[in-house]
Amino acid sequence: MASNPQWRLHQPRALLAERLFVAGAWIAGSMGFLLPVAIIGYLLVNGIGVLSWEFISAPPRGYPLGLHGGILPAIQGSLAVTMVALGVAFPLAVASAIYLAEYAEHPRFVAIMQFLAECLAAVPALLFGVLGYGLLVVQFGLGISALAGGLTLAMMMYPVILIGSHAALQSVDRSLRESALAMGVSRAYVIRRALLPRAWPGIIAATVLAGSHAVGSAVPVLFTAAVVQTRSAPSLDSPVMTLPTHLFYLVSEAVSFEHAYGTAFVLLVCLLFANTCALVLRRRLRMRGE
């Protein structure tokens, strides 16, 4: 059989294109691993001088404040506003997603709500901070407090959890709903026993994504909850320190870049720990749902 001369002509070019494509894919894939490692390594190298048990268990000291001591009030404040935000945003967003996925009858209404949720998720954190200050701090009289900061972060988290939860519910096999309803089972029972167990991994992934984004945002908390120093335990009606706002203060006032690197490293480790726990929980729920 005679060989095709055109194939011989184009074969080296095809092999070169394939090799370039494979090399580009390897480089792009490696960046997904190397970039987080590089960030963690950079923060660790520059902040290792202050990392100790005292750093995470003692309040900031020195003059200017933060030159010595630790970041314990900032850790406590971050946990406080995050718990408030999750406690408000998570049930509301999941309930809204269940309504849109299972009870809303008009597809156009569902499409409009999805569009509005996507637009709300794209709103800059600065606007949420201004809204939280004007509405919660001033109009509702909550003042600069952990409650106002948590509710502001809840407004940021709500659309992200809603979008992810709705997508997770929609991804469940449609025949499962139809089979259960055909047997005379109530829709609420189908949602509770059949749909949610299979949708929980996606819901948790959306919640962790929204929580990580909100916890790392300094601007909304600066407007609604932040204070430079606090020595008391966090309470809903008092201002709090948080890790992002304390990091902003250390850098903007040039107090101590070593403490700033250490604070950033602790914040990153907390986010990685939360994502790891969520990953383990997602796998267990997925195995249980199957």
N, C-alpha and C positions, 0 to 999 in steps of 0.2 A: 504493500500500500504506500503510495507516494505521500511524502510529508507536505504539509501546507507551508509555502515559503512565508506567507503573511504571519502565521503563528510563530515561526522562528524569529521573525522581526519583532513581534510584540511581546514575546515571552520574557526577555530580560526586563522590559519596562514593567510588566505585570509583577514579576518577582520583586523588583525594587519598590514598587508601590505597596505591595503587601508587607515587605519588611519595614518600610517607613510607617505604615499604619500600625503594625504590631509594636514598634518602638514607641510611637506616640501614645498608644494605649497603656503600655507599661509605665511610661513617664507620668501620664495623668493619674493612673491608679496608685503609683507610688506617692504622689503628692498628697493623696487623701490620708496616707499613713504618716508621711514625713512631716507634714505641716503641723499637726497636733503635737507630735513628739518634739519638734523644734521649738514650739511655743512653750511647752512644759519645761524643756531643758533650759531655755533662755531665762524663764522666770526663776527656776530653781537655782541656776548658777548665780544670778544677780541678787537673789533674796535669801540664799542659804545662811548668810551671816546672822539673820534675825530669827530664823525658824527654830523654835524650841517649844517646850511645853508651856513655858511662861508666856510665849507670844500668843497662844490661843486660849490661855486661861486667865489672863490678867487684863485690866483696863489700860488704856493708853496713859502715858505719863510724860513729863518733861515740858520744856518750854523752847519752842512752840509745842503745843499738844501733839503727841504722836511721835516725838523724837525718841522716846523710850517707851517701854511697856509693851502691851499687847493689843489684841483686837476682840476680846471676849464680848463687850457690849455690841459691837458691830455684828458678830455672828448671831447673838441672841436676837437682835433687831431684825436681821434678815430672815431668820426663821419665823419670827412673829408676823411680819407683814406677808410672808409667803403663805403661812397657814391661813391667815384671814382671806387672802386672795383665792386660794384653792377652795376653801370652805364655801365661798360665795359663787365663784365662777364654775366650778366643776358640776355641781348638781343642776344649775340653771342651763349650762351648755348641753349637757347630756339629755336633759328633759326636752330642750328645744330640738335637738337632733332626732330624738325619738318621735316627736310630733311631726317634723318635716318628712321623716322617712316612712312613717307608718300611718299617720292620721290625716295629713294634709291631702286633700282630694284634687286640688287644681295644680297641674304641673307648672303653669305660669307663675302661680304664687310661690311655689318651691324654688323656681329659677330666680325669681326676684329676690327672695330671701337669701339664697346662696350668693347672689351678686353683691347684695348689701353686706353680707358677712365678710366676703373677700375684700371689699373696699374698706371695711372697718379694720380688718387685720393688717391692711397696708398703711393705716394712719400712723404718722411718726409718733414716737413716744413723747416728744415735746408737747404735742397737742393734747395727749391724754393728761400730761402734767398740768397744763393750763386749765383744762376742763375740770380735773379733780380739785384744783385750788379754788376756782371760781364757784363750783357747784357744791363740793363737799365741805371744804374748809370755811368758805365765806357764807354761802347761802344756807347750808344746813347746820352751820355752827359747830362742826366737828373739831375745828382747829387743826393745828399741826399735830398730828397724832398717828399712831400705828393703825388705827381704824381707817382714817382717811387714806393713808398710803396703801393699805391692803385693798380697799375698795377700788382705788385707782388702778392698781395692778390687776384686779379682777376684771375691770373693763378691758384691759389689754389682753388678758388671757381668754376671755369669753369667745370671741370670734374664732380664734385658732382651735380651741377645743371643739367648738360647734362644727367647724368644717371637717376636722378629722373624725369626729364621732359620726357625723352624717355619712361620710365616705365609708367608714367601717361597717355601719349598719347596712348600707346599700350593697356592700360587697358580699353579704351573706346570700347564699343561694336562694333565689326566688321560689323555687319549688318547695323549699322547706316551709315557707309561710303558707303557700297554697295548700299543701298537704295537711298541715295542722288545722287551718281554718275549715277545710273540707270535712274534717272529722268532728266539727262542732266545738272546738276549743276556742275559748275567748281570745281576743287579740292581746289583751294584757298578759294572759298566761303564755302566749307564744313569745311575746317580747321578753318576758322574765326568764323563761325556761329554755328557749331555743335561740333567740337572736342575740341577746346580750352576752351569753357565755362565749359565742363565736366572735363577737365584735369587741370584747374587752381588750385584746391585744392592741388593736388599732386605736381604741379610745385612750388607753394608757400611753401609747406612743405620742398621740396628740397632746395629752396633758403634760407629759414631761417636756415636750418641745415648747409649749406655751409657758410652763413654769420656768424653764431655763432662760427663756428670753426675758421674762418679767423680772426674775431675780437679778439678772445682770444689768438691768436698766437703772441708771442713776437718776435721770432727769425727772421722771414722775415722782420719785420718792423725795427728791430735793424740794419739789414744790409743795408736797403734802405731808411729809412725815419726818424729814431729816433734821437732825441736830448735830452739832459738832462734837458734843460730849454729853454723856449720861452715865451715871454710876449705879442707878437703880435698875431693877429688873424691868423688862418691857411690860407695859400695860396698854390697853386699847386706847385710853384717853390721854396718853402722854407721847411726846415725840421720842424717836428712837434713832440710834445709829445703825447704819447698814454697811455691808462690805463695799458695795459700789460707791456710795456717797463718801465713805471714809477714804477710799482710794482716790476719789476725785479731790478731796481736801488735801491729802498728802502731796499729790502731784501739782495741783493748781497753786498751792501756797509754798511749794518747794520745801516741804518740811523734812522729808527723808525719803529719798528714792529707794533706798534699800528696804525700808518698811513698806513702801508702795509695792515693790516687787514681791515681797513676802505676802502682803495682803492679796495681791492678784493671784499668787500661787495657791493660797488657801481657798479663794473663791473658785478657782478652776478645779481644784481637787474635790470640793463639795459638789460641783456640777457633775463631774465624772462619777462620783460615788452615787449620786441620785440617778444618773442614766444607767449605771451598772445594775442597781437594784431594780429599776424599771425593766431592764432587759431580762433579768432573771424572772421577774414576775410575769412578764409577757409570755415567756416560754412555758412556764407552768400553766398559765391560763389557756394557752393554745393547746397544750397536751390534754388538759382537762376538757376543753371544748370539743376536741376530736374524739 
